[in-house]
Amino acid sequence: MECKWSLVTKGHGNDKGSENKVVTIGDTKLPILHHTKSQRVQTESEREVPNNIIAPARKVVRRDYIKNFEVYPTVKFCKRVHCGLMEEMSRSTASKSKTEAYLWINSGPFKSFNELDKSNVPIVKAMESMASQRIARISAHLRPPNSQMEERCGLKRADCRAKGGAPGFKVAILGAAGGIGQPLAMLMKMNPLVSVLHLYDVVNAPGVTADISHMDTGAVVRGFLGQPQLESALTGMDLVIIPAGVPRKPGMTRDDLFKINAGIVRTLCEGVAKCCPNAIVNLISNPVNSTVPIAAEVFKKAGTYDPKRLLGVTMLDVVRANTFVAEVLGLDPREVDVPVVGGHAGVTILPLLSKVKPPSSFTPEETEYLTKRIQDGGTEVVQAKAGAGSATLSMAYAAVKFADACLRGLRGDAGVVECAFVASEVTELPFFATKVRLGRRGAEEVYQLGPLNEYERVGLEKAKKELAESIQKGISFIRK
């Protein structure tokens, strides 16, 4: 590219004497063209090329070689350049000289960089490099390659987010490609309180991420595959939801699940303790009665245990109780609230029908029927699916309902109360499911059971006996 040089000065109204003079840089004399603050002299070459754009590169100040001058290289283009690349040249106020000189590549006694370089002016090579970089950037913008575009521009799709995305919380789902994880991820993507959604799994995470990321909601979705990416998935998260593990199959008890899922939960919780120790953890992986104690022991070993931030998700029992009770009462399930306490397996699930809202009374037969059906709700689904899976869709719905409550608590909403399996002093057991008030630190208040009827007191004793064994099994798994 052919370039010419001259010096243009910015006067302060009393520097007219500088017109038609020269300035010496090294052994080279350059003509000075005078202009005022508001207007620069247009050279002949600029007038001849109507589409010419003077595109300033980054400013270089070399006071070692040029006293009282600030140097700007610019490039002349004879092709039309996208107007978005034009930018204002910032004027430095560092120099207090009445006359500031700017070096331009436009017209002058030199025909090229090479010719000027012979004059041994020290700044030429730096200016030539900057001008070349500017040309390369503009050329890449005008003719971006179809392949490797993300790598060349330095911007990756995973780092982008849609304009107008609402601020919110960062949520990670561990086990996002599973039967619960996929619908859970979809529903969390729809939650307006979520700004960033990380989807982690050991298989199929990229496919689920691509699918969910096409939804036109505010949350930014990123996928993470396998153990090497676990830490990246967890770093900086506000809420971690863990549905990872194998599902129940016909004839499989929750104790059978324990042998498989306990190790998975331990590994994931070690990642949480390392990368986001202040996150609220919603643990879904079954058996919850044992996996919550496992998580607690992992956090204790890491020195990050906060009992308020570890919540076993028993919301599905509440969702089922609301639905089944509403059927008996002939009400809309959304108008019914049934507290479910104890644990999250079989007889440890204890619906307190005496505390149903709106206040209702049930016959002994209705109480027995409802309690039994709520306790066996998971088995009902497993048998109905005939080996094709467990309660994945209703569990995902319940998990999102509970996660939304946690996010509202994090936001500072008042009066957010849900049932969860947490560290508790309600009974002699170290963990127990009861109503808790959710806030910025997790389960900020654990509510007492209150008065129970005879049927519920008997059920509570049965629940505590089995629950104690499950809790101890989880603790022993880590301590052995």
N, C-alpha and C positions, 0 to 999 in steps of 0.2 A: 504494500500500500504506500503510495507517494504522500509524503508529509512535508509541510513547510512550517517554519517557525517565526514567531515575532513576539514581542513583549507588549502587553496592553496594560496601562496603568489606570488605577481608579483614583481620580483627583478629588480634592476637597474644595474646589471652587477657586483656588488661588494657585494652582499648579500648571497654568497654561504654558508656562515656559518649557515644560517637558515635551511639548509637541515636536515631532521631527528630530528628536535627539536619539542617542543610542545609549545602551548600557553594556558594560563589559562583564562577561562571565568567563573566567579563566582567560584564555587568549582570544575569545570570540566576542565580537561586537554585534548586538542585536538591536534593530530599530525599535523605538518606543512609540506606540500609537496611543494618544491620550483619549480618555473618555471620562464622563462624569459618573456619579454614583448610579444614576438611573439608566444609563445607556452605554453600551459598548460599541466601539467602531466595528461596522460590518465590513469584512474584507471582500476583495474582488472575487475570490474563490467561492465565498458563501453566496454572493449575489448570482453567480453563474449556475449554482446547483439549487433549485428551489426545494428539492426534497432533502437537502442536507440537514442533518441534525448534529449539533455539537453535544456529545454525551460525556459529561464530566466523570472522571474516575475518582477514586479515593484521593483525598488531599495528601500531598507529601510536603513537609516543611524541612528544608535542608539549610538551616541557618549557618552550618559550618562552611558552606560554599557560597551562599548568596545572602548578603546582609540586607535586612529590611525588605526581603521579597518572600512571598509565599507562592509556591509553584503548583499549578494544576495542569496535568496533561489532559487533552481532549482529543477525540478522534472524529474525523470527517467521514461520513458515509454518503455514498451516492445512491443507495437504495432506501426505499421507505422503511422506516423502523416503527414498530408498535409504539404508540404514544405512551403506553403504560411504563415504558422504560425511561422516559424523560424524568429528570428530577432536578430540583433546585440545588444549586451549588451553595453550600453553606459558607458564609463569609466569616473568617476568623477576626476576632477583635484583639488578638494577642499583640499584634504590631501596633505601636502608637505613632508610627511614622505617618506624615501627612500624605505620602504617596505610597500605595501598595502596588506591587507589580505582579502580574500573572503571566505565565509562560503558556502560550497556546500553540497547538499544532494546527496551523491554518495557512499563514502566508509569511514570507520572510526570505532571508538569503540562503536558506538551506532547502535542499530538495528531498532529503530522506533522512531516516535515522542514522544510516551508515555514515553519511557525510558529516552529520553533526558529531557523531561519535569520534571522528578523527580529531576534533578539536579538544579532546580529552576533558570535556566537562564531566565531572564526577557524577552528576545526577542523571545522566542520560540513560544509563542501563536500567536503573530503577524505574524511570518513567516509561521506557519501552516495555518492560515487563508488565507494568500495571495496565498500559494501553492494550497489550495483547490479551491479558486476562479479561478485560472488559469486552473486547471483540468476541472472545470465545463464549462468554456468558450470553451476550445478545444473540449470537449465532445459534447457540443451543436452544434459546427461547423460541427463535423463529422457526427452527427446523428440528424439533425434538425427535429423537429416535423412537420408533415404535416399541422396541425392546429395551429393557434395562432402563426405562425412563425414571423409575423410582430411585435406582441407585445413583444415576447421574445428577439428578436434581437435589439429592440429599433428603428427600421427603418421602416417607413411606406411608402407605395407606393406613397401617396400624396406628400411626401416630396422629392421624387426622381426626377431627371431630366436626360434626355439622355445625354450621353457623346457627346461632340462636339456641343451642343446647342449654337447657336450664341447669343451674348448679344443683348438686345433690351429693349423694354418698357413693363411695366406692365399695362394690360388693363382689365377692368371689364365690363361685359355686364349684366345689370339689366333687367330681363325679357327674359332670354336666352332660355327658353323653349317654347316661343310663336311662332306665325307664322312668325314674322320677326326675332325673336331672334335666332331660330335654324339655318336658312341659314346664318345669320349674324355671328354666332359663328363659323360655318364651314369655312367661308371665312376669318375671322380674324385668325383662326388657321393656315391658309395658308400664312399669311402675314409674311415675313421674319423680319420685324421690331418688331414683338411681341415676347417677351421672356416668359412671364407669362400671362395666360388667365384665368380669374376668371368668372365662369358662375353662376349667381344667379337667382333664381325664387322661387315663393311660391309653385309651383308644378313641378314635373317631372325633376327637375334639375339633380338628380343623373343619370338618364337614358341618358339624353342629354350629360352629362359630360363623361360618360363611352363610348358612341358612338364616340364622337368627339376626345377623348383622344387616340383612336387607330390610328389616322392619323399620318403618319410618317413624321411630320414636327417638327421644332425646338421648338415651343412654348409648355410650360408645362401647362396642363389644370387641374384646380381644380373646384369642384362644391360646391355650398352652397345652402341650402334649408331653406326657411322660414325666418321670421323676426329675430329670435334669432341669425342667422348666417350672417345677413347683415353687421355688423361691420367687421367681419372677411373677408368678401368678398371685402370690400372697403379699408382696411388698406394698405397703401403704394402704391396705384395705381397712375399711371401717366395720364391715360385717362379713363374716365368713359362714357360708351355709354348706354343710357336709352331708349329702345324701349318698356318698360313695359306699360301695359294698355290693355283695350279691343279693338278689331278691329271694324272698321265700318261695319255696316250691311245695307242691302237695306232699303232705307227710313230714315236712321239715318243721321242727320246733325252733323257737327263738334261741335255744341253747345250741342247736346245730349251726345257726347263723353265727353265733359267737366265735366259734373256732376259726371261721374265715374272716369275719369282719373286724375282729379285735386288732389284728396286725395292721390292717388298712388304716384304721382310725389312729393307731399309735403313730404311724409314719406321717400322716397328714397333720396331726396335732403338733408333732415336733417341728414341722415347717411353720405352723402358725406361731409357735413360741419364739422362733428365730426371727421371722420376718414381719409379723404384725402382732406383737404381744398385747397391744391395747385394743385389738379388735373384739367385737362381740361375736361369739361363736354360737351358731344354731346347729346343734347336732341331731341329725335325722337317722343316721346309720343304726340299724337294729343289731342286737337288742339294746335299746336306749337305756334300759335299767342297768346295763353293764358298761356300755360305751361311754357314758358320761363320767362314771368313776375312772375309767381308763384315761380319758382326756384330762381329768383333774390331776391324776398322778403324774402324767407327762408334764403338765404345766408346773407342778410343784418341783419336779426334778430340775426344770429349766429356770426356776426362780421367777416365773411370770404369772403364777396362779392368782387370779382374782375371781372369787366365787360368783360375783355379780355378773361377770361377763361370759360365763359358761351356762348355756341354756339348752336342756334337752327338749326337743320339740314333741309335745304331746297333743298338739292342736287337732290332729286328725280325730282323736277320741272326742274332743269337744264338738267338732264339726258333725261327726256321726250322731252324737247325743242330741244336738240341736235338731238334726233332721228327723231322727226317729221319734223324739218327743213331740215334735211339731205334727208328725203324722197322726199320732194318737190323739192330740188335742185339736186337730183340725186347724192349725195355724200356719202362717208363713214362717219357715225356718229362720228367716232373718229377724223375726220378732222374738225369737226364743234364745235364752241364754242358760245353758246347763253347766255348772262347774263340775269338772272331772278331776279327781285327785288320785294320789297314790303313785302309780307307775304307768308303764306303757306296754303291758303284756298280760293277757289273760285276766286272772282274778286280781292282779295289782291295779287294774283299771276300775276305779270306783266312782260312778256318777252319783252326785248328791242331788237326788230328785226332790229332796225336801227344800232345796234352795233354788228351784227353777224360777226363772223370770220369763213371763209374768207368773205370779204365784199360782200354783196349781196343786191339786190333790190327785193321787193315783190309788187305785185298788191294789191289794197285795199281788194280784195276778199281773196287773200292768207293770208294777214295780219289778217283779221278777223277770217278766218278758223283756222290758226295756234294758235292765241291767245286763242280762245275759246277751242280748243282741249287741249292745255297745261293746261288751268285752270280747265278743267273737266276731266283730266286724271285719277284721283282717282275714280271718279264716273263711268267712262268707265270700269274700272277693276271690281268694285263692282257689276255692272250690269251683266258683262260677267260671273262672277263666280256664279251668281244667288243664293246668300245667303251662298255660301260656303267659303266666306272669302273676304279679301280686297287685296290691292296691297302689298303683303308680300315679294315676291321674288325680284321684281324690287327695292323695298324700301331697302331690305337688301343689294343689290348690290350698291345702291347709298350711303347707310350709310357707307359701307366699303370703297368706293372710297373717301368719305369725311374724314373718320377716318385715312386712309392712308396719306392723305394730312396733317392732324394734326400731325401725327407721323413724317413725313418728316420735318415739321416745328420744332417740338421738337428736332429733330436731328441737326437742324441748317441749313437745306437746304435753299438756297436763291430762291426768286421768286416764292414761293408757294402761289398762289392766287385762291380762290374759293368763291362762294357765300354762305352767311350764315345769319341767323336772329340773330342780335346782338344789344347790347346797342349802340345807334347811335345818332349823331347830324346832319345827312344828311338831315333829315326833322325835323319838330317840334315834331314828335313822339319820345317817349323814346326808342323804339325798331323799327328796320327796317332791312329788308333783302337787302344786297348789296354785292358787291365784297369786300373781306377782304384779307389782306396779313397775312398768318399764320407763326408764329415763335415759339420760345421757351416759350413765355408767352401767347400763344394763338393768338387771333386776334390783332396783333400788329399795324395794320393800317387799317382804314376803308375808302374805296374810295368813292368819290362823284359820283353822277349819271352822270354828264356831260350834254351836250345839248340833248334834247329830241324832237322828232317830235310832231306834233299836236295830233296824235292818242295816243301816249304814255303819253302826258301831261294830256289828258282827263282821261285815264286809271289810272294815278297816283292819281288824285283827288278822284276817286271812291275807289281806294284801301285804301287810307289814312282814309277815313271816316269809312269804316268797320273795318279797323285795329285798329283804336283808341278805338272802343267799345270792341274788343276782349282783347286788352291789359289791359284796365281798369277792365274788368271782372276778369282777373287773379290777378291783384293787390288787388282788393277788397276781393277776396277769402281768402287771408292771413290776410289782415288788419281788417276784420270785427270782 
